[in-house]
Amino acid sequence: MSKTTIMLAAFLYATMLVLAPQPAYAMHIMEGFLPPAWCLFWTLAAAPFLIAGFLKIKSIVARQPEAKMLLAFAGAFIFVLSALKLPSVTGSCSHPTGTGLGAILFGPLPMAVMGCIALLFQALLLAHGGLTTLGANIFSMAVCGPMTAAGIYWLGSRAGLRQWVCVFLSSCLGDLCTYVVTSAQLAAAFPAEHGGMLVSFIKFAGIFAVTQLPLAISEGLLTVVVFNVLCSYNTADLHCLTAFREKEA
């Protein structure tokens, strides 16, 4: 497993270096873009999920230590994919999120912590996003997105859909959910003079859709490929992890 994981992570990191544009456009919602009151609100909203996610990771690692490498890979997958960006709405941008894979493997709560780590590193090292807007970015990308992805995967599995279809839909729709929430966050902070938050939301979501729809589809396809690779080389570990999750459910 470790060799496969390291090779795949190296490939994704190399892809990021080659494809990522050089100008430092704002990642997620940029530093200083949201009013202070909204920064505090979204930080408080994200905090319970971070605490619950940390406890969930402790439980997973304590009962299944071999999941550490896979958990680290899920975090690296989030970091790499969310660093591939396209400029979009002023003060933000469009990009894949990468949280769908981890939400499928571990459930949505651990992804709050993994997403927080990725967002924090990007804010500090890559000047993408920001510390004041960290709570808002965590809530959209690392809370709402993974919850949607995990829910779609669960519903698809119960409906008898093929596994690759479940993986694709969960990753794709989880990505889109992130930007629906981001649009709502921006609309709440900057309501339109005429029409208020609803008109502002439609404007933000409409602009995001131009770049985000193809990115979400691409992320869904990539997640299917990566998931199939993991299944091919780590069937035992993934089966153990699935059994662990079903036992807790």
N, C-alpha and C positions, 0 to 999 in steps of 0.2 A: 504493500500500500504506500509506504513512504516514498519509494522511488517514483511511482506513478504520480503521486500528489505533488512532489517537488518538480517533476518535469512539466506537469500541467500548469502549476503556479508560475514557473519560469516562462513558459510560453505566453501566458496571459499578461505577465508583467512586460515582456518584450513587446507584445502587441500594443500595450498602453503607451510605451515609449515611442513607438513608431507612429501610431495614429493620433495621439493626443496633440492638439494644436498648441503652438508655442505661446501665443498671447494668453495672459492669465485672466480669462473671463471669470466672472463670479460663479462659483460652484454652489448649487442649491440656492438658498436665499443669502445674499451677500452680507458681509459685516456692516452693521450700522444702518441697514435698509429698513428694518422694522422699528416702529416706535417702542420706547422702553417698556411701556405697559404690556404690549403684546409679547415682547421678549420674555418678560417675567411670567406671563400667563402660559405660554407654551413650554417654558422650562418646568413649571409646576405640573403641567399636564403630562409631560413625558417622564417625570421623576418616578411615579409608582411603577411604571413599566420597566424602568431600569432596575429598580430594586427587585421586582419579581423575576426579571430575566437573569440577574446575578444569582439569585437563589436557585433558579431552575438549572443553570449551568453547573452550580455546585452539586446539585442532585444527580445530574447526568454523569459528571466526571467521577463522583464518589461511587456510583453503582456500575458504571461502565467506563473504566479508565482508558480503554482502547479507543474511545470516541474523541480523545483530545486532538489527534491529528486531523480528523475529519472536521472537527469544530474550527480548528485553525484555518483549514482550507476554505471553509465557508466564509470566514472573516476576510481572508485574502481575496476571495472571489468578489465580495462586496466592495472592497477597497479599489480593486482594479477596474471593475465595470463602472462604478460611480465616478471614476476619474476620467472617463471618456465623455466629453461634453460638447454640446453645440450651443452657441449663444441663442437665447430666446427672449422672454419678457425682460424688460429692463430690471436689473437687480437680481436676475436669476438666469437659469439655463436649463437645457434639456439633456438628459443622459440616462443610460441604463442604471438600474439600482443594484442588481445582483442579490437581493434579499430573498428571492423566491426559492433558490436552491436550499439555503439554510433553513427556511421555514418548512420546506417539505421534509428535510432530514431530522430537524430537531424541534419543530414547532415554532410559533411566532415569538415567544417571550425571549429566548436566547438571542434572537436577532436584534432586539432593542440594544443589548450590550455590544454585540458585534458591530452594528451600525453606528453606535456612538463612538466606538474606538476609531472606525474608519473616518467618520466625519471630523473627529478631533484631530487626527493626524493630517487630514487634508487641510484643515483650517490653519494648523500651526506650521506645517512643512511646505504646503503647496499654495498657500494664500487663496484657497478655495473655500467659500462659505465664510464662517466667522464664529467667534465665541459667543457674542451676544445673540446670534440667531441659531445657536446650536440646538436649543430646545425645540424650536419650530422645525428644524431640519430633521431632528431625531423623530419627532412625532409623525411627520409625513412619510419619511423614507424607512425608518426602522421600527415603527409601531403599526401604522395603518397599512402600509404595503405588505409586510409579512403576515398580518392577520388576514388580509384578503387572500393572499397566496395560499396560506394554510387552509383556509375555509373552502376555497375553490378546489384544492386538491382532495380534501376530505369528501366533498360533495360529488366530485367526479368519480372517485374510487367507489363510493357507495352506489353510484348510478351504473357502475359496470363499464365505464369508459376505459379504453386502452390506456396503459400507464403513460405512454409518451404524450397522449392527448391531455391527460391530467397535468403532467409536468408543464407542457406548453401553455395551457390555459392559466394555470396558477401563476406562473412566472410573468406572463404577458399582462394579465389583469392586475396582478400585484403592482407591477410597474405603473400601469395607468392609474391605479388608485392613488399612488404617491402624488401624482401631478394633479389629480382632482383635489386632493387635500391641500396641496401647495397653492392651487388657484384659489381655494376657499380662504386660506390664510392671508394671501395678498389682498383678496377682495374685502375681507374683514378689516384689514389695516388701512386700505385705501378705497373706500366706497366711492362710487361714481356720484358726481354732483346731482345728476338727474337719473333716478332709478335705483340709487343706493347700491347695496352689496350684490344684489342679484345681477344687475347690469354689469358691474365690475367683474363678477365671477365669470359670466358668459364671455366677456372680453378676454380675460386671462386664459381661461380654458380653451377658447378658440385659437389663440395664438400658440399655446403649448401644443395643441393637437397636431399642428403642421409638422413639427419635428418629433413629437413623442410617439405618435402612432407607429411609424416605421421602426423607431428604436425599440418599442415594446415588443413588436413582432420579432425583431432580430434577437432581442434578449431571450424571448421564449424559445426560439430555435437553438440558440447557443446553450441554454440551460438543459434542453433535451439531450444534446450531444454530450455535455459534461456529465449529466446524470447517467447516461448509458455507459460512459467510460468507467465511472465509479462502480456501477453495477457489474460490469464485466470483470473488473479486477478485485473488487472488494465485496463480493456477494455475501460472505459470511458476516462481515462487520455490519453491513447495511441491514441484513436480516435481523441481527441482534438488536440493532438500534430501533428498527420498526417494532419488534416484539416488546422492547422496553417502553416505547411510546404508547402502544396499545394497552399494555398492562396498567399504565398510569391513567389512561383516558377513562 
